[in-house]
Amino acid sequence: MNFVIGLVVLILLCAVAGTLFVMKSEDTKYGESTKRNTMNLTIIYVITFFLLAVGTVWFIVAATS
């Protein structure tokens, strides 16, 4: 089980790193909306992390009960 949780966290970190890497190459036309796109991605990552944390806690509580 620890392996699966570690794998999920690793995938999440790779997704964040990949997104930040892609954001470095800025297109001139795309640059005008970068701030909004970055905010949208940040919100998506925060929600995903929150759901992952809640799901993990829920699973641990259910498994130990």
ABEGO torsion letter per residue (X at the ends): XAAAAAAAAAAAAAAAAAAAAAAABBBAAAAAAAAAAAAAAAAAAAAAAAAAAAAAAAAAAAAAX
